[in-house]
Amino acid sequence: MTGVRLASADLIALAEFAETTPRGIAGVVARLVNSGELGVGTRLPTVRELASELGVSPATVSQAWQALSRTGLIESRGRAGSFVRPLSQGWLAPRMRGMAAPNDPVRLDLSRGTPDPLLLPALGPALSRVSARAETGSYQAEPVIPALVDVIADSWTCDAETIMVVDGALDAISRTLEQLVRFGDRVVVESPGFPPFLDLLEVLGAEAVPVPLDEHGMLPEALDRALLLRPVAVLLQPRAQNPTGASMNAERAEALARVIRSAADVDDLVVIEDDHSGLISTETDVSLGALLPGRVVHVRSFSKSHGPDLRIAAIGGPRDLVERVVARRMLGPGWTSRMVQTILLDLLTEGASIDAVAEARRRYYTRQRALGDALRARGVEVAPADGINLWMPVVSERSALVQLAAAGIRVAAGTPFLAASDAADAAGGSRGARRQPGGDFVRVTVGLLRDGTDEVADALASAAQHVAAGGY
């Protein structure tokens, strides 16, 4: 059916519109798109044609089409009509494409996982103190400013043989994995976890071994089973885990370290920690580094606290491994701009910037707690979370996305955050884990919710508990 014009009668023949509200119409069309019965590029009936066939007002169908457009399932091409939307952002890996929100405006976009720009420290003062010229004395000079390393090292959560600066957390993690992973190797990941990690492992030819979570992160007993598959690395987020907001405490860190120390045939296993939200997290800074010396690479990003476009993170760990990462970068980007490093150094040491980050941390905590309490009061069992994201259970992911889009609210689909692997049975499941078999979820970026918490909670709760006609 791809590339053809679909008449109203054809659409009605494909599905029974038991509920002819905007939400019901949108839901049936969403189900047909997701099942493949409506192919990419299919031209949908006009608003007036379908309204006439269904016996509803054109405004009803128009609202349904607008909701589908806001979820990214269809697009309007003006007088040419509305079409099932083709895949876009080909420069993004598959799960990253699944995270990418459409550019269609919505009243409230809580899908992007980015910090509130109004809570980032001002760059103006730091920029005014940067050298007027972007010069360097040698292409082979030390790739990191010593003063910046000193400041970072003072707050590092564990002893690291060396600390370097790279272009963001994903740069650090991807280059570390490149040094560790060969085709066919296995890597333990959190499930749900960060979609680019899963895309990256596929590019490297590695197999993701998913381990479920609770409010304190990876479950030790599930990690124990996963280690039977002899992975080369464990990839985890110690604080404000994306998407669940789980944070590891000292007891959980000790339990995970015991499991790793006692496991057979994993003597070369490396733990990679992505502390992407450290400076805006309200939880204790915990790492396995002190418990597993020489086996942990800790990454601290400054994107959530100081701005994603700074593209800067610190990586610390075993000297040999970190220096291999740095040596490989010298054959690519070389070094992280020393101008950017100087800006970060200023932001980490200047009083007003330090205060701004502290205020952001306080506000994120307040927003997270307010929305979580409001959802639980409405019967939606969300777990307490740290950072800027919340993992919300829903009866139907697609139903929730469409209903929220109709209300002018966008959240992120949960599917891209889930690892699909034949090794899932080895990792096992657990009561109380953040991902229950058969359950659907969406991720809500709570950090962008500045006001109207009760109104948004009403919409989220309604969408979470909604089951549409047609079973989508």
C-alpha positions, 0 to 999 in steps of 0.5 A: 500500500506504500505510495498509494492514495487510501480512500475512506472506504479502504481505511474503514475496511481495514479497521472498525472505528468503534470509537469515533472520537478524535482519540479513537480515530487516531488510535485505530490509525496508529495501530494500522501504521505500527502493524504495517497495514498502512505503509510509509508514504500512504496518503490518508483520506482527506479530513472531509472524506473520512468525516463524511464516511464516519458521520462525524464533524470534520473538526473531529477527524482534524483533531485526530490527524493533528494528534497523529502528526504530533506523535510523528506517525503522519505528516501534512504536506499542505494541499497534497494531503496527509501521509504516513510519515517516512523514516527520517534522521538517517544520520541517527542510529535506529534507537536514536531515531526512535528517541528523536521527537518530531519538529511539530510544535506541541504545547509541552514537550517532555520527550527530549531528556535535555536539561531546562535551558533556564537552569543552566549557568550563564556562559557570558562571564566565562566567555569574557575571560577566554582568550581572544585567539584559539591558538595552540603551541603544538598538535601533540601538546597535552590534550587536557588543561592541568588546572581543569584536571586538578579541579575534577580530581578533587571531586572524583568519587574514587582514586583514578590512575589518570583523568582525561577530558573528551567530547561528551559522555558518549564519546568516552564510552564509545571509545572505551568500548572500542578498546575492549570489545571484539565482534561477538563479545557480550556486554552487560547493560541495564534494561531499560537503558540508554538507547545509544548504548544499544545502538553502539553495541550493535555497530561494534558487533557486540551482544547486549546482555540486559539486566533489570533494575530496581530503585537502586540500579542493577539487581545483583542476582540478575547480574550474577546470572548475566556474568555466566555468559562471560561478558567483557564489560558492564555498562551502568549509570550510577545516578539518575539512570536514564530513563528510570531515575534510579540511583545506586547506593553504597550497599548496592555498589558493594553487592554488585562488586561482590558479584563481580569479584566472585564470578568465574572467568571474568578476570578481565571484565571492565565496569564502565560508569556513566555519571551523566547527571552527577552535578544535578543529582541529589543522591550520593556519589557512588562508584564501584571504582573503590571496590574494584580497583583497576577495573572501573572506568568512570565517566562524568558528563557536564552536559546536564549541569552546564549545557549539552552544547559544551560537549565535554566530559571527564574520563578516569580509570586505569592508566593503560586503558584511558591512555589508549582511548586518548591515543586513538582520539589523537588520530581523530578529533585530537583533543577537546577544544582548550577554549571549551575546557577553559570555559568549563574550568571557569564554570566549575570554580566561579561562585555564581555558576556554582550557585546556579548549578546548586539551584538547578539541582534543587529545582529538579528535585522539587519538580521530580518529587511534585510530579511523582507524588501527583501521579501516585495520588492518581493511581499511577505507580511510578517509582521515586526518581533522581535527576530529570527523567521519570519512567511511567508505566502505561497500559499501552505505549502507543495509546498513551503517546496518541492521547497525550499528543491530542492533549498537546503533550509529548513524551518519549516512547519506552520501546527504544530504551529496551534491549532485545537479546537472546541473552535476556533469559540468562539475565533473568527478571525480578519482582520489583524490577523497573521493567516487568515482562509485558509492561509498557512504559514512557519516559517523561522529562520532568526537568522541563515541567516548570509549572502546571504540575497537577494539570500535566499529572491529570493528562499523564494519568489518564493516558497511562490508564487508557485502553483504546478501542481496537487494542492499540 
